[in-house]
Amino acid sequence: MFDFKEGRPFEPDFVLFLRRADNGQTSIMQIFIEPKGDHLRQQDQWKEDFLLQIGQVARLETVFQGRDYTVYGLPFFNEGTSMRKPFAAAFEHLRKM
């Protein structure tokens, strides 16, 4: 993937695919997740900014007829730092969609 602002390449560490079928309609979510150590957070801030823009800026073509397909990026994740709460809140928001 390439960021929207400067076209820098970025390969998130994890991609989570979720599928929900309801009344003959299928919804698919593709979620990009990037764990990040505190020592790299400042220099990689552009990556988190990009992840948070994905759901708002990305334009999707129809992939499959009859399927709703969306992409999202989550804030950086790190279990032992202040990054945990924003990640958990964003994940919970997606879970309720």
DSSP file (Angstrom, degrees, kcal/mol; ACC not computed):
  #  RESIDUE AA STRUCTURE BP1 BP2  ACC     N-H-->O    O-->H-N    N-H-->O    O-->H-N    TCO  KAPPA ALPHA  PHI   PSI    X-CA   Y-CA   Z-CA
    1    1 A M              0   0    0      0, 0.0     9,-2.6     0, 0.0     2,-0.4   0.000 360.0 360.0 360.0 159.7    0.0    0.0    0.0
    2    2 A F  B     -A    9   0A   0      7,-0.2     6,-0.1    48,-0.0     5,-0.0  -0.993 360.0-110.7-130.4 136.1    1.0    3.6   -0.5
    3    3 A D     >  -     0   0    0      5,-2.4     4,-1.2    -2,-0.4    44,-0.1  -0.269  22.5-126.7 -66.3 153.2    0.1    6.5    1.8
    4    4 A F  T  4 S+     0   0    0      1,-0.2    -1,-0.1     2,-0.2    46,-0.0   0.802 100.7  49.4 -70.5 -31.3   -2.3    9.1    0.4
    5    5 A K  T  4 S+     0   0    0      1,-0.1    -1,-0.2     3,-0.1    -2,-0.0   0.950 131.7   1.7 -79.3 -51.6   -0.2   12.1    1.1
    6    6 A E  T  4 S-     0   0    0      2,-0.1    -2,-0.2     0, 0.0    -1,-0.1   0.423  90.8-114.7-122.2  -1.2    3.3   11.3   -0.3
    7    7 A G     <  +     0   0    0     -4,-1.2    -3,-0.1     1,-0.2     0, 0.0   0.734  53.8 164.7  74.7  21.6    3.0    7.8   -1.8
    8    8 A R        -     0   0    0      1,-0.1    -5,-2.4    -6,-0.1    -1,-0.2  -0.520  40.3-112.8 -72.8 138.3    5.3    6.2    0.7
    9    9 A P  B     +A    2   0A   0      0, 0.0     2,-0.3     0, 0.0    -7,-0.2  -0.436  38.2 178.9 -73.1 145.7    5.1    2.4    0.7
   10   10 A F        -     0   0    0     -9,-2.6     0, 0.0    -2,-0.1     0, 0.0  -0.976  17.7-169.9-150.0 131.4    3.7    0.7    3.8
   11   11 A E        -     0   0    0     -2,-0.3    -9,-0.0    -9,-0.0     0, 0.0  -0.872  21.7-144.6-123.3  95.5    3.1   -3.0    4.6
   12   12 A P        -     0   0    0      0, 0.0    22,-0.2     0, 0.0     3,-0.0  -0.230  15.1-127.6 -58.1 149.0    1.1   -3.4    7.8
   13   13 A D  S    S+     0   0    0     20,-0.3     2,-0.4     1,-0.1    21,-0.2   0.827  87.3  30.8 -69.3 -32.0    2.1   -6.4    9.9
   14   14 A F  E     -B   33   0B   0     19,-2.2    19,-2.7     2,-0.0     2,-0.4  -0.973  55.6-168.9-134.0 144.0   -1.5   -7.8   10.1
   15   15 A V  E     -B   32   0B   0     -2,-0.4     2,-0.5    17,-0.2    17,-0.2  -0.989  13.5-159.7-128.4 121.7   -4.6   -7.8    8.0
   16   16 A L  E     -B   31   0B   0     15,-3.0    15,-2.9    -2,-0.4     2,-0.5  -0.892   3.2-161.3-104.1 125.2   -7.8   -9.0    9.7
   17   17 A F  E     -B   30   0B   0     -2,-0.5     2,-0.4    13,-0.2    13,-0.2  -0.925  10.3-177.6-107.2 127.5  -10.6  -10.2    7.4
   18   18 A L  E     -B   29   0B   0     11,-2.6    11,-2.7    -2,-0.5     2,-0.4  -0.965   5.0-167.9-124.5 142.7  -14.1  -10.4    8.9
   19   19 A R  E     -B   28   0B   0     -2,-0.4     2,-0.4     9,-0.2     9,-0.2  -0.996   4.3-175.0-133.4 135.0  -17.3  -11.6    7.1
   20   20 A R  E     -B   27   0B   0      7,-2.7     7,-3.1    -2,-0.4     2,-0.5  -0.994   6.9-162.3-130.0 127.0  -20.9  -11.3    8.2
   21   21 A A  E     +B   26   0B   0     -2,-0.4     2,-0.3     5,-0.2     5,-0.2  -0.932  18.3 164.1-109.4 129.8  -23.8  -12.9    6.4
   22   22 A D  E >   -B   25   0B   0      3,-2.9     3,-1.9    -2,-0.5    -2,-0.0  -0.929  65.9 -19.4-149.8 119.2  -27.3  -11.5    7.1
   23   23 A N  T 3  S-     0   0    0     -2,-0.3     3,-0.1     1,-0.3    -1,-0.0   0.859 126.5 -49.0  53.1  42.5  -30.5  -12.0    5.1
   24   24 A G  T 3  S+     0   0    0      1,-0.3     2,-0.4     0, 0.0    -1,-0.3   0.361 117.4 109.4  83.3  -6.5  -28.6  -12.9    1.9
   25   25 A Q  E <   -B   22   0B   0     -3,-1.9    -3,-2.9    42,-0.0     2,-0.5  -0.828  54.4-152.8-102.5 142.1  -26.2  -10.0    2.1
   26   26 A T  E     -Bc  21  67B   0     40,-1.4    42,-2.8    -2,-0.4     2,-0.5  -0.963   5.0-164.3-116.9 128.9  -22.6  -10.4    2.9
   27   27 A S  E     -Bc  20  68B   0     -7,-3.1    -7,-2.7    -2,-0.5     2,-0.4  -0.948   7.0-168.4-111.4 130.8  -20.5   -7.7    4.5
   28   28 A I  E     -Bc  19  69B   0     40,-3.6    42,-2.6    -2,-0.5     2,-0.4  -0.970   2.3-167.1-121.6 132.2  -16.7   -8.0    4.4
   29   29 A M  E     -Bc  18  70B   0    -11,-2.7   -11,-2.6    -2,-0.4     2,-0.5  -0.965   5.4-164.4-117.9 134.5  -14.3   -5.9    6.5
   30   30 A Q  E     -Bc  17  71B   0     40,-2.2    42,-2.5    -2,-0.4     2,-0.5  -0.981  14.7-170.3-116.8 118.3  -10.6   -5.8    5.8
   31   31 A I  E     -Bc  16  72B   0    -15,-2.9   -15,-3.0    -2,-0.5     2,-0.4  -0.941  12.3-148.0-119.7 126.4   -8.8   -4.2    8.8
   32   32 A F  E     -Bc  15  73B   0     40,-2.6    42,-2.1    -2,-0.5     2,-0.4  -0.797  17.6-172.9 -96.3 130.9   -5.1   -3.2    8.8
   33   33 A I  E     -B   14   0B   0    -19,-2.7   -19,-2.2    -2,-0.4   -20,-0.3  -0.977   8.4-174.9-129.2 135.1   -3.2   -3.5   12.1
   34   34 A E        -     0   0    0     -2,-0.4    43,-1.7    41,-0.3     2,-0.2  -0.926  12.8-152.6-133.7 108.1    0.3   -2.4   13.0
   35   35 A P  B     -d   77   0C   0      0, 0.0     2,-0.4     0, 0.0    43,-0.2  -0.539  22.4-170.9 -71.8 147.3    1.9   -3.1   16.3
   36   36 A K        -     0   0    0     41,-2.6     2,-0.1    -2,-0.2    47,-0.1  -0.972  19.5-134.1-148.3 127.5    4.5   -0.4   17.2
   37   37 A G    >>  -     0   0    0     -2,-0.4     3,-1.7     1,-0.1     4,-0.8  -0.458  29.8-115.9 -74.2 151.6    7.2   -0.1   19.8
   38   38 A D  H >> S+     0   0    0      1,-0.3     3,-0.7     2,-0.2     4,-0.5   0.838 113.6  62.3 -56.6 -34.5    7.5    3.2   21.6
   39   39 A H  H 34 S+     0   0    0      1,-0.2    -1,-0.3     2,-0.1     4,-0.2   0.672 110.9  38.4 -69.0 -15.7   10.9    3.8   20.2
   40   40 A L  H <> S+     0   0    0     -3,-1.7     4,-1.8     2,-0.1    -1,-0.2   0.475  90.1  93.0-108.6  -6.3    9.5    3.8   16.7
   41   41 A R  H << S+     0   0    0     -4,-0.8     4,-0.2    -3,-0.7     7,-0.2   0.911  84.8  47.2 -60.4 -47.2    6.3    5.7   17.2
   42   42 A Q  T >< S+     0   0    0     -4,-0.5     3,-1.1     1,-0.2     4,-0.2   0.930 115.0  44.2 -63.8 -46.2    7.5    9.2   16.4
   43   43 A Q  T 34 S+     0   0    0      1,-0.2     3,-0.3    -4,-0.2    -1,-0.2   0.757 118.8  44.6 -71.9 -22.4    9.4    8.3   13.2
   44   44 A D  T >X S+     0   0    0     -4,-1.8     3,-1.5     1,-0.2     4,-1.2   0.175  74.8 114.0-105.0  16.9    6.5    6.2   12.0
   45   45 A Q  H <> S+     0   0    0     -3,-1.1     4,-2.5     1,-0.3     5,-0.2   0.841  70.6  63.8 -56.5 -33.9    3.7    8.6   12.9
   46   46 A W  H 3> S+     0   0    0     -3,-0.3     4,-2.1     1,-0.2    -1,-0.3   0.832  98.5  56.0 -60.2 -30.8    2.9    9.0    9.2
   47   47 A K  H <> S+     0   0    0     -3,-1.5     4,-2.6     2,-0.2    -1,-0.2   0.917 108.1  45.8 -68.3 -43.0    2.0    5.3    9.1
   48   48 A E  H  X S+     0   0    0     -4,-1.2     4,-2.3     2,-0.2    -2,-0.2   0.918 111.1  53.2 -65.5 -41.5   -0.6    5.6   11.9
   49   49 A D  H  X S+     0   0    0     -4,-2.5     4,-0.9     1,-0.2    -2,-0.2   0.917 110.7  47.9 -57.0 -43.1   -2.0    8.8   10.2
   50   50 A F  H >X S+     0   0    0     -4,-2.1     4,-1.3     1,-0.2     3,-0.8   0.923 108.8  53.0 -63.3 -46.2   -2.4    6.7    7.0
   51   51 A L  H 3X S+     0   0    0     -4,-2.6     4,-0.5     1,-0.3    22,-0.4   0.898 109.0  49.9 -57.2 -40.6   -4.1    3.8    8.8
   52   52 A L  H 3< S+     0   0    0     -4,-2.3    -1,-0.3     1,-0.2     4,-0.2   0.699 109.9  51.7 -74.3 -17.6   -6.6    6.2   10.3
   53   53 A Q  H XX>S+     0   0    0     -4,-0.9     4,-3.0    -3,-0.8     3,-1.0   0.684  86.7  85.4 -86.9 -20.4   -7.3    7.7    6.9
   54   54 A I  H 3X5S+     0   0    0     -4,-1.3     4,-1.9    -3,-0.4    -2,-0.1   0.896  89.9  46.0 -52.7 -51.3   -8.0    4.4    5.1
   55   55 A G  H 3<5S+     0   0    0     -4,-0.5    -1,-0.3     1,-0.2    -2,-0.1   0.744 121.3  39.2 -65.8 -22.9  -11.7    4.1    6.0
   56   56 A Q  H <45S+     0   0    0     -3,-1.0    -2,-0.2    -4,-0.2    -1,-0.2   0.804 126.1  28.8 -95.4 -33.9  -12.4    7.8    5.1
   57   57 A V  H  <5S+     0   0    0     -4,-3.0    -3,-0.2     2,-0.0    -2,-0.2   0.788  89.1 103.3-102.2 -33.3  -10.3    8.3    2.0
   58   58 A A     << -     0   0    0     -4,-1.9     2,-0.5    -5,-0.5    13,-0.1  -0.245  56.9-149.1 -60.6 136.9  -10.0    4.9    0.3
   59   59 A R        -     0   0    0      0, 0.0     2,-0.4     0, 0.0    -1,-0.1  -0.929  13.5-156.7-106.7 128.3  -12.2    4.5   -2.8
   60   60 A L        -     0   0    0     -2,-0.5     2,-0.2     9,-0.1     9,-0.0  -0.872   6.6-145.4-110.9 137.9  -13.4    0.9   -3.4
   61   61 A E        -     0   0    0     -2,-0.4     2,-0.4     1,-0.1     0, 0.0  -0.603  45.8 -83.5 -86.6 157.8  -14.5   -0.6   -6.7
   62   62 A T        -     0   0    0     -2,-0.2     3,-0.1     1,-0.2    -1,-0.1  -0.514  48.5-179.9 -64.4 118.2  -17.3   -3.2   -6.6
   63   63 A V        +     0   0    0     -2,-0.4     2,-0.4     1,-0.4    -1,-0.2   0.917  67.5   3.0 -87.1 -50.8  -15.4   -6.4   -5.8
   64   64 A F  S >  S-     0   0    0      3,-0.3     3,-1.4     5,-0.0    -1,-0.4  -1.000  80.2-111.6-138.0 136.6  -18.3   -8.9   -5.7
   65   65 A Q  T 3  S+     0   0    0     -2,-0.4     3,-0.1     1,-0.2    -3,-0.0  -0.420 103.3  22.0 -64.4 140.2  -22.0   -8.2   -6.5
   66   66 A G  T 3  S+     0   0    0      1,-0.2   -40,-1.4    -2,-0.1     2,-0.4   0.589 102.9 106.0  79.6  10.1  -24.2   -8.5   -3.4
   67   67 A R  E <   -c   26   0B   0     -3,-1.4     2,-0.6   -42,-0.2    -3,-0.3  -0.985  61.4-144.8-127.8 131.9  -21.4   -7.9   -1.0
   68   68 A D  E     -c   27   0B   0    -42,-2.8   -40,-3.6    -2,-0.4     2,-0.5  -0.834  24.4-171.0 -90.7 122.3  -20.6   -4.8    1.0
   69   69 A Y  E     +c   28   0B   0     -2,-0.6     2,-0.3   -42,-0.2   -40,-0.2  -0.968   9.0 170.2-124.1 123.2  -16.8   -4.5    1.3
   70   70 A T  E     -c   29   0B   0    -42,-2.6   -40,-2.2    -2,-0.5     2,-0.4  -0.940  18.0-151.0-131.6 154.0  -15.1   -1.9    3.5
   71   71 A V  E     +c   30   0B   0     -2,-0.3     2,-0.3   -42,-0.2   -40,-0.2  -0.959  17.2 175.4-124.5 145.0  -11.5   -1.3    4.6
   72   72 A Y  E     -c   31   0B   0    -42,-2.5   -40,-2.6    -2,-0.4     2,-0.4  -0.960  18.9-147.8-142.1 157.2  -10.3    0.2    7.8
   73   73 A G  E     -c   32   0B   0    -22,-0.4   -40,-0.2    -2,-0.3   -18,-0.2  -0.977  16.1-146.7-124.2 144.2   -7.1    0.9    9.6
   74   74 A L        -     0   0    0    -42,-2.1   -40,-0.2    -2,-0.4    13,-0.1  -0.725  28.1 -94.4-105.8 157.6   -6.6    0.9   13.4
   75   75 A P        -     0   0    0      0, 0.0   -41,-0.3     0, 0.0    -1,-0.1  -0.213  62.9 -72.7 -59.6 161.2   -4.4    3.1   15.6
   76   76 A F        -     0   0    0    -43,-0.1     2,-0.4   -41,-0.1    11,-0.2  -0.164  52.2-138.5 -52.2 150.6   -1.0    1.6   16.4
   77   77 A F  B     +d   35   0C   0    -43,-1.7   -41,-2.6    -3,-0.1     2,-0.3  -0.953  33.3 154.9-119.0 136.3   -1.1   -1.2   19.0
   78   78 A N    >   -     0   0    0     -2,-0.4     3,-1.4   -43,-0.2     6,-0.4  -0.804  30.0-150.0-156.1 117.4    1.3   -1.9   21.9
   79   79 A E  T 3  S+     0   0    0      1,-0.3     5,-0.1    -2,-0.3    -1,-0.1   0.822  92.9  46.1 -58.3 -36.8    0.0   -3.9   24.9
   80   80 A G  T 3  S+     0   0    0      4,-0.1    -1,-0.3     3,-0.0     2,-0.2   0.217 105.9  59.7 -99.3  16.8    2.2   -2.2   27.5
   81   81 A T  S X  S-     0   0    0     -3,-1.4     3,-1.5   -44,-0.0     4,-0.3  -0.672  97.8 -84.3-132.5-174.9    1.8    1.5   26.6
   82   82 A S  T 3  S+     0   0    0      1,-0.3     3,-0.4    -2,-0.2    -3,-0.1   0.580 113.3  78.5 -68.7  -9.1   -0.7    4.3   26.3
   83   83 A M  T 3> S+     0   0    0      1,-0.2     4,-1.7    -5,-0.2    -1,-0.3   0.678  76.0  76.4 -72.5 -16.6   -1.4    3.0   22.7
   84   84 A R  H <> S+     0   0    0     -3,-1.5     4,-2.7    -6,-0.4    -1,-0.2   0.911  90.3  50.8 -64.1 -44.7   -3.6    0.2   24.1
   85   85 A K  H  > S+     0   0    0     -3,-0.4     4,-2.6    -4,-0.3     5,-0.2   0.932 110.5  46.2 -65.0 -48.1   -6.7    2.3   24.9
   86   86 A P  H  > S+     0   0    0      0, 0.0     4,-2.2     0, 0.0    -1,-0.2   0.902 115.0  49.0 -61.6 -37.7   -7.1    4.1   21.6
   87   87 A F  H  X S+     0   0    0     -4,-1.7     4,-2.6   -11,-0.2    -2,-0.2   0.951 112.3  47.5 -63.1 -48.8   -6.6    0.7   19.8
   88   88 A A  H  X S+     0   0    0     -4,-2.7     4,-2.5     1,-0.2    -1,-0.2   0.893 112.3  49.8 -61.4 -41.0   -9.1   -1.0   22.0
   89   89 A A  H  X S+     0   0    0     -4,-2.6     4,-2.1     2,-0.2    -1,-0.2   0.919 112.6  46.5 -64.7 -43.4  -11.7    1.7   21.5
   90   90 A A  H  X S+     0   0    0     -4,-2.2     4,-2.0    -5,-0.2    -2,-0.2   0.896 113.3  49.4 -65.8 -40.3  -11.3    1.7   17.7
   91   91 A F  H  X S+     0   0    0     -4,-2.6     4,-2.2     2,-0.2    -2,-0.2   0.915 110.5  50.3 -64.0 -43.4  -11.5   -2.1   17.6
   92   92 A E  H  X S+     0   0    0     -4,-2.5     4,-1.5     1,-0.2    -2,-0.2   0.883 107.8  53.9 -63.0 -39.0  -14.6   -2.0   19.8
   93   93 A H  H  X S+     0   0    0     -4,-2.1     4,-0.5     1,-0.2    -1,-0.2   0.925 110.7  46.0 -61.0 -44.6  -16.2    0.6   17.5
   94   94 A L  H >< S+     0   0    0     -4,-2.0     3,-1.0     1,-0.2    -2,-0.2   0.880 107.7  57.8 -65.6 -37.3  -15.6   -1.7   14.4
   95   95 A R  H 3< S+     0   0    0     -4,-2.2    -1,-0.2     1,-0.3    -2,-0.2   0.848 105.8  50.0 -62.2 -33.8  -17.0   -4.7   16.3
   96   96 A K  H 3<        0   0    0     -4,-1.5    -1,-0.3     1,-0.2    -2,-0.2   0.563 360.0 360.0 -83.3  -8.2  -20.3   -2.9   16.9
   97   97 A M    <<        0   0    0     -3,-1.0    -1,-0.2    -4,-0.5    -2,-0.1   0.489 360.0 360.0 -72.5 360.0  -20.7   -1.9   13.2
